[in-house]
Amino acid sequence: MSIKSNIKKLLNSVPSEVKVVAVSKFHSTDEIMEAYDEGQRIFGESRVQELVQKNEVLPKDIEWHFIGGLQRNKVKQIAPFISLIHSVDSVRLMREIEKQAVANNRTISCLLQIHVAEEDTKAGFTPDECLKFMSDGIWKECTHVKFKGIMGMATFTDDANKVRSEFQELRQLFDKVKSDYFANDSNFKEISMGMTGDYPTAIEEGSTMIRVGTLIFGER
Ligand SMILES: *Cc1c(COP(=O)(O)O)cnc(C)c1O
């Protein structure tokens, strides 16, 4: 299978209102261009250095999403061009994004990363920490950080019921944050969940944005 046919098949199988982030980490710019030539414009990367290098040489109408752990001292490098940061999980990171957004005279869109999976290695606020982050209200001071929704990952397991219930947990948290803090903000609408192994379930449970790498580009 080629990247072109993989992406075509995926886009044809996903409801048109669900955004597809093509996760291109560890894949070459040539491989990215194969997906680009099929019309794909949203790409996700998880390492700052790799993303910066790719951004320099690839077409300017690509919408880059940052999907991994983000060190504060590296925010500066992506702040001029990043479209969406999926991985905000601390006040300190948010404040740094605010600072660099101001320095670049732009607003940076972000998602709150939520930890619902079993693995400790996965990052993010627990749902309770997220609610505390919201009620503390420091985020309201960061007027150049625009929260558009939440992001999460399910446990890597064959237990389909567990994966589904974690996606439901993310959806319920989204609904609560939306109704408590963003009821009048139509931009707060994204639930970024679902990867190669579990995106059909994620879509059934309300995902608006799936992050798919392996299914498009093959094994890393
Ligand atoms: C790598 C990665 C993905 C894509 O994973 P695949 O299983 O290759 O689809 C999605 N989300 C995050 C946060 C990732 O790090």
PDBQT file of the ligand as one rigid body, heavy atoms in Angstrom, charges set to zero:
ROOT
HETATM    1  C1  LIG A 301       2.496   8.998  17.582  1.00  0.00    +0.000 C 
HETATM    2  C2  LIG A 301       1.219   9.588  18.084  1.00  0.00    +0.000 A 
HETATM    3  C3  LIG A 301       0.005   9.384  17.413  1.00  0.00    +0.000 A 
HETATM    4  C4  LIG A 301      -0.134   8.510  16.184  1.00  0.00    +0.000 C 
HETATM    5  O1  LIG A 301      -0.043   7.161  16.522  1.00  0.00    +0.000 OA
HETATM    6  P1  LIG A 301      -0.345   5.997  15.467  1.00  0.00    +0.000 P 
HETATM    7  O2  LIG A 301      -0.632   4.812  16.328  1.00  0.00    +0.000 OA
HETATM    8  O3  LIG A 301       0.875   5.829  14.627  1.00  0.00    +0.000 OA
HETATM    9  O4  LIG A 301      -1.533   6.397  14.659  1.00  0.00    +0.000 OA
HETATM   10  C5  LIG A 301      -1.120  10.027  17.906  1.00  0.00    +0.000 A 
HETATM   11  N1  LIG A 301      -1.072  10.814  19.004  1.00  0.00    +0.000 NA
HETATM   12  C6  LIG A 301       0.070  11.027  19.669  1.00  0.00    +0.000 A 
HETATM   13  C7  LIG A 301       0.055  11.901  20.862  1.00  0.00    +0.000 C 
HETATM   14  C8  LIG A 301       1.251  10.414  19.246  1.00  0.00    +0.000 A 
HETATM   15  O5  LIG A 301       2.376  10.633  19.937  1.00  0.00    +0.000 OA
ENDROOT
TORSDOF 0
